[in-house]
Amino acid sequence: MVIAVLVILLVAGVRLLGGTGAQARKAGADLLTGMIEQARTAAITSRSYVVLAIAEPGDLPASDLRCRIGLFRVKPDQWPQSAADSVPAVLLSRWRTLENGVIILGGEVDGLQNPLDAEELTLVYGANNRSVKVRALAFNPRGGLHHPAGSNPVVMRIAEGGYRNGIATPNRRGDSLAIPENRLKIGRVIARPYRIDG
């Protein structure tokens, strides 16, 4: 009887722990989806460029190993001619942090570019002209995708894992070493995100 109770508790514990990673990943995907929609809407209503900045550990002064997402507004006449030039921006709200155990991964999906593999943007913001290099999505005043450059949609990957030495390292499961992840595809003209989980 005692062994039966222990087995039941063990099975329940494994299911509970197995679900937390998936729930955290879903929460991360929902946060990213909401922030993409917010950035797109802010670009249209303010008639300016809005940057969704992805700061990985080491990009900001924060000492924890978590990914942060921020929204920045850029006046239309201040968008640089080259992605290599710094972008004068205004932080729209405080940086949002992904939960522990959730990362944003680089790597293309089905031939679609991932913004984490694109050229970084250097944002300059705040009273002290703080400078930060980030991976980013930028939306134009019409709500379309402006950065990274190109004509095809882009894809973002939200996975279970952690940052080791500043590098996103996904957890892998099973013999196939599959990466548990959620995927968002973002259109080019109407930059709305939608899930393409495989």
Buried (B, 14 or more C-beta within 10 A) or exposed (E): EEEEEEEEEEEEEEEEEEEEBEEBBBBBBEBBBEBBEBBBEBBBEBEBBBBBBBBBBBBBEEEEBBBBBBBBBBEEEEBEEEBEEBBBBBBBEEBBBBBEBBBBBBBEBEEBBBBBEBEBBBBBBEEEEEEBBBBBBBBBBEBBBBBBEEEEBBBBBBBBBBBEEEEBEBBBEEEEEEBBBBBBBBBEEEBBBEEBEE
